[in-house]
Amino acid sequence: MRQSRTASDTRAALDCFAALAMTRKGPSPMFDKAVARSVDQIIAISRAYAGDARDGKVDFGIGVYKDETGLTPVMRAVKAAEQRLIDEQRTKTYVGVGGDQKFVELFAREVLPDHKFGEDVVGIQAVGGSGAVRVLAELAKSLSPEVTFWLPDPTWPNHRAILGAVGVGMANYPYPKFDAEPDIDAILCALDGAKQGDCVVLHGACHNPTGIDPSLDDLARLTEGIVARGLIPFVDSAYIGFGAGWRKDAERVQVIADRAPEMLLALSCSKNFGIYRERTGAALLVGKERDLAPAFSNLLTVARANYSMPPDHGASIVRTIFENPELREHWLSELADIRDRINANRTALSLALARIKQDRDWTYIDRGQGMFSLIDVTPEAATRLREEEAVYIIPDGRMNIASLDASKADEVAAKLATAL
Ligand SMILES: Cc1ncc(COP(=O)(O)O)c(C=O)c1O
């Protein structure tokens, strides 16, 4: 039997090995070439957490919102929309390659109200935000085979996995990890190394993993610098509504769209509607100064060759909520409750850390946007936290603060402090 490539391969992969050894019927010219590997570190940590029987375990791992009981609840507005769908839906025939275009239109209008749908913005329903990143990257690669994607360092690890799978070039621009503002001059200086037509990945709101967003003025200046260099913003926005509010977070995307003659926009409904497993998002092409139709037809071709047509349910839920002012208000107030809880958790954790470890400024955790902040630990210390204290954080130090039980902030901070 082949050996795992690294010691960090998950228990799941080893279990998988054991199962294969028991059921193996004969040598394979293909499958025997496979070396077991974990899907990615975030998924591996989430599986390890689920399998941990210790009381008081703390889950700062995967990026899902949890309430104080540890549940990721179904929003009441979502339940109400689902009930309407059950009552009213008359067919389950295919939704078409571009998906539910009414959903795409309403979502685009929410985020970019000054852009005319069908002219200044076009797009398709996507299989979550990840699927949107994937099809948009494939489109970019098919139109500009030499394109390089410039990513903030750090960024969401799946950016590199998706872009690597698509086969585009990748390069980094600097991004602060803890308590600094993004340095726009330093970012633009790095982008001086980009060639015309390259894509610059910008997190729309609530940067993952740092929780640090540039101010609107800095974002405007950054976009102008990107455009001046002949580069194209590739905006990934998975957390609209988790930072400063639904409208305010969307304004960040608008600041970029108002200044860019063309841009690609990946949107997700996983977090802000709590419909993670329904795989709902949108892949949009935006540009008041461009004819978007030819590229849109290519985007449809990419989708068709990938999965043919998207699933319906999640997009129908979101469309139903956007179409009904009452449901929309209801959903917005639930979203505000989620945001308030995350912000209360941020305050509680930063105060608790300040009580225990006074030699550092912890206010950056309180100021952070969305679910994530980084903490300054080594991967080895993160492993120790997991093994000895049952506190699960990502090895790069990313913590999902949304899942903290604020009443235990002091206890959790004391455990975190052991790793600093
Ligand atoms: C930056 C970023 N983009 C995109 C996504 C994709 O989310 P999903 O595919 O679950 O909609 C995530 C989710 O973690 C994310 O953090």
The ligand as an SDF file (V2000), in Angstrom:
LIG
                    3D

 16 16  0  0  0  0  0  0  0  0999 V2000
  -13.8960   34.4770    0.0720 C   0  0  0  0  0  0  0  0  0  0  0  0
  -14.9040   33.4240   -0.2250 C   0  0  0  0  0  0  0  0  0  0  0  0
  -15.3650   33.3050   -1.4690 N   0  0  0  0  0  0  0  0  0  0  0  0
  -16.2730   32.3880   -1.8080 C   0  0  0  0  0  0  0  0  0  0  0  0
  -16.7680   31.5100   -0.8720 C   0  0  0  0  0  0  0  0  0  0  0  0
  -17.7460   30.5020   -1.3750 C   0  0  0  0  0  0  0  0  0  0  0  0
  -18.8180   30.2090   -0.6510 O   0  0  0  0  0  0  0  0  0  0  0  0
  -19.8980   29.1470   -1.1680 P   0  0  0  0  0  0  0  0  0  0  0  0
  -19.3140   28.3990   -2.3160 O   0  0  0  0  0  0  0  0  0  0  0  0
  -20.1570   28.2870    0.0020 O   0  0  0  0  0  0  0  0  0  0  0  0
  -21.0750   29.9470   -1.5930 O   0  0  0  0  0  0  0  0  0  0  0  0
  -16.3130   31.5860    0.4520 C   0  0  0  0  0  0  0  0  0  0  0  0
  -16.7850   30.6410    1.4650 C   0  0  0  0  0  0  0  0  0  0  0  0
  -16.1580   30.2860    2.4100 O   0  0  0  0  0  0  0  0  0  0  0  0
  -15.3590   32.5700    0.7780 C   0  0  0  0  0  0  0  0  0  0  0  0
  -14.8920   32.7000    2.0210 O   0  0  0  0  0  0  0  0  0  0  0  0
  1  2  1  0
  2  3  1  0
  2 15  2  0
  3  4  2  0
  4  5  1  0
  5  6  1  0
  5 12  2  0
  6  7  1  0
  7  8  1  0
  8  9  2  0
  8 10  1  0
  8 11  1  0
 12 13  1  0
 12 15  1  0
 13 14  2  0
 15 16  1  0
M  END
$$$$
